[in-house]
Amino acid sequence: MSSEAGSPQCRGLIEAKESLIRAMNSLGAVENLEHIQKKLREIYTELEKVHESRRIKESNTIK
């Protein structure tokens, strides 16, 4: 898992995103699964947006 500091929620989001990356890489070698990879990318993007909003919220709390 990433060494990024943060709340347990952020660490959970980082772990989930890393798991999705591993899943997408694993499926890359399997034919005819592009539609699943696309869905996983969409989920990853959504998690990235949630993570970014958490980072902003937490950085505002620290100040």
N, C-alpha and C positions, 0 to 999 in steps of 0.2 A: 504494500500500500504506500501511497505517497507520503512524504515526510512533512507535508503541509500541516501547520498547526491549525487548530480551530476547535469548534464545538463538536460534541458527539454527533450532532446532526450533519455537520459538514463532513466529518470523517466517514459517516455512513453513506453520504452522497458520493464521495470520492470512491469508496469501495464499490458501490453499485456501478458507477461509470466505468471503472477499471474492469469489472466483471463483464459488462457489455462489450467492451473492446476485445476482451479475450474471446467472447462468444462470436463476435463478428469475424475475428481472425480465424477461428476454427472453422466457421462455415464458409470462408472464402474459397476453400479447396473443394467444396461440394457443389456440383452443378445444379442449376435450376432453383437456387434458393435466394436469388436476388431480392425477391419480394419480402422475404423474412429479414434479410440484411437491411433493407430499406426501413422496415418497421423498427428494427433495433436502433438504427441511426436516429430515427425520429424520437424514440424514447430517450436516447442519449442526449439529444439536443434539448429536450424538455427538462431532463435532470440538470443539465448545464445551466439552464435559465434559473431553475430553483436554487441551485448552488450559488450562482452569482448574486441572487437576491439575499441569500443568507449571509454571504460575505459582506455585502453592503450593510445589511442590518447589524451584523456583529462589529464591523469597523466603526459604525456610528455610535454603538454602545460603548466602545472602548474610549472614544474621544472625550 
